[in-house]
């Protein structure tokens, strides 16, 4: 048995451990409520999904053929873009209590489209406004799920 890619194997173990943690935490929440799925329903199944896919990644890594291991290395551009997405997401999450969901999501969307995709500013801002309004219409108005709001109420 040959390990195909050590990075994939380490990632699989980290994702599997996180999946087990999510399952453990979700087990303390009610699975069902009087109206349907409870607060533990989604996290439990997400944790199970994470663990199962991590297990599949381990199996593919250990049982995969040697020809599958021959792939070209990642360029620094691809790695930089991935880190840029993570950075934008972390900043958006940090701004969520102060700006609310609508503005922080709009800023994240603008950043992703403008900076990482290199699209024109008008495209980035219009997509950000449309997506933020769409989320508000679907979740806050249609489903009655309150989204975090900032000091300006949106």
N, C-alpha and C positions, 0 to 999 in steps of 0.2 A: 504494500500500500504506500503510495507516494503522495505527499502533500503538494497540491497543485500551486497554491498561492497562500503564503503565510499571512498576508494582510487580510485576505478574505476570511481565513480561519479565525484570526483574532477578532475581526469585526463580527463574525457570526457568534462567537462566544459572548462578546459584549452585548449584542442585540438580544441573544437568548437570556442573558442574565437580567437585562432590563425588562424583557417580557415576563420573566418570573417575578420580578419585583412588582410590576403592574398587576399581575394576577393576585399576588399576595395582598396588595393594598386594596384591590377591588373586592376581595373576598370579605372585607369588613364593611362593605356598603350593601344596602338592600338590593337584591337582584330584581325584584318585582315590586311595584307599588299598586295601589288600588286602581290606578288608571291604565296600567300597562307596564312597560319596562321601567325599572327603577334606576337610581343613579349608579348602581354597580354593573348594570347590563353592558353598556358600551365599553367601559374600561376592561372588564373581564374578557370580552371577546377580542378586543385589541391586543391584550396581553397574550392570549392564546395564539392569535395570528402571528404576533412577533416571534413567539417561541417556536411555532411550527416552521415558519419560514427560515429562522436561524438554523433549525435542525436540518432543513433541506439544504441550506447553504453549506453546512458542515459535510453532509453526505455527498453533495456534488463535488466539493473540494477534495474529499478523500477518495472518492470512487471515480472521479473524472479522468479522462485519458490525458496522456502527456501532451498531445497535440493541442488540447484546449489551453494548456498553460502558456503556449507561445502566443503572446499578445504584445502589441506595441506599448511601450511605456507612456504614461500620461504626460502631457506637456504642462509646463508651468501655467499656461493660459487657462487650461481646463481646471487645474487645481485652484488658481486664483478666482475663477468665476464661482466655483463651488464655495470657497471661503467667503466670497462676497455675498452670496445668498445667505449663508449662516450669519454673517455679520448684520445684514439687513434685518433678518428675522429677530435676532437678539435685540437690536435697537428698537424695533417695532414693539416687541414684548415689554421692553423697559419703559417705553413711552405710553403704553396702554393705560395705566392709572391716571396719567396727567392729561392725555389728549382724548381718551376714549377709543373705542374700536374703529369707528368710522375714519377718523383722521389718521390714526396710526396705520391702519390698513391701506389708506390712500397713499401715505408717505412710502410705505413698503412697496406698493405696486409701482409708484412713480420711480422709485430707486431701481427696482428690478428692470423696468422697461427702458428707462432713460440711460442709466449707467451701465448695466450689464448687457442689455440688448442693443444699445446704441441707437434707439429710435428717436424721432423728433420729439421735442418737449410737448407739443400739442397732442400728439398721440399718447404719450405717457400720462399726461394730466387727464385727458378725456377718458382714457381707459380706467384710471384710478377712481375718478368720480363715478363713472358708470358702475364699476364693480362694488364700490362702497354703498352706493344707493341700492344696487341689486341685493346685497346682503341685508341691508336695512329693510327693504320691502319684503323679502322672503322670511327672514327670521323674526324681526321685531313686529311687523304688521301682520303678515299672513299666518305665522305660526305662534305668535305671542311669546316668543323667547326673548327676554331682555338681553341686549348686548351691552357690554360695559360702556358707560358714557363718561365723557370728560366734563370739565367745568362749564362748557357751553351747551351741554345737554345732548350731544350727538357723538 
